Structure formats: structure tokens, C-alpha cells
Amino acid sequence: MARNTIKNNELSEEVQEEMSDALEEKVEETEDFLKSVFSQKKLNTYLVAKNLPFVAFLALLGLLYISNRHLAENTVRRIDRLGKEVKELSWDYKSLNAELMKLTTQTEIAKRADTLGLKERTEPPIKLQVVKEVKK
């Protein structure tokens, strides 16, 4: 495996000058562009008119983003509200189920039947038998 070594290749003065000239040209181009964009000339109005559809598209995307965010927040609020309602209904179901189980016990039924004048049988029910007569 080869060792990592630092290369000390310094750039010549000509290469350094070319690089600095290229950098200065880029800076000048940027400054010229900014001046043309923010100037009060007719060319500026042309650029604005030329880019108006793009600006309108960006505004539309912004409105869509805002409306999507609004709908998402409303959906989250609705989900939270429905979750709370489900918990409340679950508690109601459990309490009603427990009350029904209590009311259907034999002692509770006997108490309610006693108020109607009915009494619990102490002897087993009588089985009725039907006698079939044979026709001759």
C-alpha cells in the first residue's frame, strides 16, 4: 500500500494570474447582471415581463403549499378530536356493559320480578307429555 504524501506543486505566476483574471471577470459579470436587474431602464421591464410566468408559477406553488399545510393541520385536529370521542364512547360502552351484567344476574332479576308479583319457583318444572291416540 502506498503512503500518503503531500505534493508541493506550486502554481506558476502565469497560472495564478490567469486564475485571478478569470475570477475578476466572473465578479464583473455578476456585478453587471445585478446592475441590469436593479436598473430603471427599459431592459429591466423586459426581463420582468419575460420572467413573469415563472414568478406566477412560484406564487401558485406557494399558495398550494399553504393550502396543503392548512388541510393537513385541520386533518390532524380532526383525528385528535375523533380519538378523544372514541375513548369517551369506549368508556360509555364499558360502563353500560358492566351495568347490564349486573342487572342480568339472578338476584337482580328476582328483585325486579318480585315487584311485579312474580315469585321464583322452588320446585322443578313439570314435564307435560302428549298422549297420541291411535285411530282404529
C-alpha positions as CSV (number, residue, x, y, z in Angstrom):
1,M,0.0,0.0,0.0
2,A,1.4,3.4,-0.9
3,R,1.9,6.1,1.7
4,N,0.0,9.4,1.6
5,T,2.3,12.2,0.8
6,I,1.8,15.9,0.3
7,K,2.5,17.2,-3.1
8,N,4.2,20.6,-3.1
9,N,3.4,21.6,-6.7
10,E,3.2,25.4,-6.5
11,L,1.4,27.2,-9.3
12,S,3.4,29.3,-11.6
13,E,2.8,33.1,-11.6
14,E,1.2,32.9,-15.1
15,V,-1.3,30.3,-14.0
16,Q,-2.0,32.3,-10.8
17,E,-2.6,35.5,-12.9
18,E,-4.9,33.6,-15.3
19,M,-7.0,32.3,-12.4
20,S,-7.2,35.8,-10.8
21,D,-8.2,37.3,-14.2
22,A,-11.0,34.7,-14.6
23,L,-12.2,35.3,-11.1
24,E,-12.3,39.1,-11.7
25,E,-14.3,38.6,-14.9
26,K,-16.8,36.5,-13.1
27,V,-17.2,39.1,-10.4
28,E,-17.6,41.8,-13.0
29,E,-20.3,39.7,-14.8
30,T,-22.1,39.3,-11.6
31,E,-22.0,43.0,-10.8
32,D,-23.2,43.8,-14.3
33,F,-26.1,41.4,-14.0
34,L,-27.1,42.8,-10.7
35,K,-26.9,46.4,-12.1
36,S,-29.0,45.4,-15.1
37,V,-31.7,43.7,-12.9
38,F,-32.0,46.7,-10.5
39,S,-31.6,49.5,-13.0
40,Q,-34.6,51.6,-14.2
41,K,-34.0,51.0,-17.9
42,K,-36.5,49.5,-20.4
43,L,-34.4,46.4,-20.5
44,N,-35.4,45.8,-16.8
45,T,-39.1,45.8,-17.7
46,Y,-38.4,43.4,-20.5
47,L,-36.7,41.0,-18.0
48,V,-39.6,41.3,-15.6
49,A,-42.1,40.6,-18.3
50,K,-40.1,37.7,-19.6
51,N,-39.9,36.1,-16.2
52,L,-43.5,36.9,-15.2
53,P,-44.8,33.4,-15.9
54,F,-42.1,31.8,-13.8
55,V,-42.9,34.2,-10.9
56,A,-46.6,33.4,-11.3
57,F,-45.8,29.7,-11.2
58,L,-43.8,30.2,-8.0
59,A,-46.7,32.1,-6.5
60,L,-49.0,29.3,-7.4
61,L,-46.7,26.8,-5.8
62,G,-46.6,28.9,-2.6
63,L,-50.4,29.0,-2.5
64,L,-50.6,25.2,-3.0
65,Y,-48.0,24.7,-0.2
66,I,-50.0,27.0,2.2
67,S,-53.3,25.3,1.4
68,N,-51.8,21.8,1.8
69,R,-50.4,22.8,5.2
70,H,-53.8,24.2,6.2
71,L,-55.6,21.0,5.2
72,A,-53.0,18.8,7.0
73,E,-53.4,20.7,10.2
74,N,-57.2,20.5,10.0
75,T,-56.9,16.8,9.4
76,V,-54.7,16.3,12.4
77,R,-57.1,18.3,14.6
78,R,-60.0,16.2,13.4
79,I,-58.1,13.0,14.1
80,D,-57.3,14.1,17.6
81,R,-61.0,15.1,18.2
82,L,-62.2,11.7,16.9
83,G,-59.7,9.9,19.0
84,K,-61.0,11.6,22.1
85,E,-64.6,10.8,21.1
86,V,-63.6,7.1,20.6
87,K,-62.1,7.0,24.1
88,E,-65.2,8.6,25.6
89,L,-67.5,6.2,23.7
90,S,-65.4,3.2,24.8
91,W,-65.8,4.3,28.5
92,D,-69.5,4.6,28.0
93,Y,-69.7,1.1,26.4
94,K,-67.7,-0.4,29.3
95,S,-69.8,1.2,31.9
96,L,-73.1,0.2,30.2
97,N,-71.8,-3.3,29.7
98,A,-71.0,-3.6,33.4
99,E,-74.4,-2.2,34.4
100,L,-76.1,-4.7,32.0
101,M,-74.2,-7.6,33.5
102,K,-75.2,-6.5,37.0
103,L,-78.9,-6.2,36.0
104,T,-79.0,-9.7,34.4
105,T,-77.8,-11.5,37.5
106,Q,-80.3,-13.9,39.0
107,T,-80.7,-11.9,42.2
108,E,-81.4,-8.6,40.4
109,I,-84.0,-10.4,38.1
110,A,-85.6,-11.9,41.2
111,K,-85.9,-8.4,42.9
112,R,-87.5,-6.9,39.8
113,A,-89.9,-9.8,39.3
114,D,-90.9,-9.6,43.0
115,T,-92.1,-6.0,42.4
116,L,-94.4,-7.4,39.7
117,G,-95.8,-10.0,42.0
118,L,-93.9,-12.9,40.5
119,K,-92.0,-15.4,42.7
120,E,-89.2,-17.7,42.0
121,R,-90.1,-21.4,41.7
122,T,-88.6,-23.6,44.3
123,E,-89.7,-26.9,42.6
124,P,-88.6,-28.0,39.2
125,P,-90.9,-27.5,36.3
126,I,-93.4,-30.2,35.4
127,K,-92.9,-32.0,32.1
128,L,-96.1,-32.4,30.1
129,Q,-96.5,-35.5,28.0
130,V,-98.8,-35.7,25.0
131,V,-100.6,-39.0,24.5
132,K,-101.3,-39.9,21.0
133,E,-104.5,-41.8,20.5
134,V,-104.5,-44.5,17.9
135,K,-107.5,-44.4,15.5
136,K,-109.0,-47.7,14.6
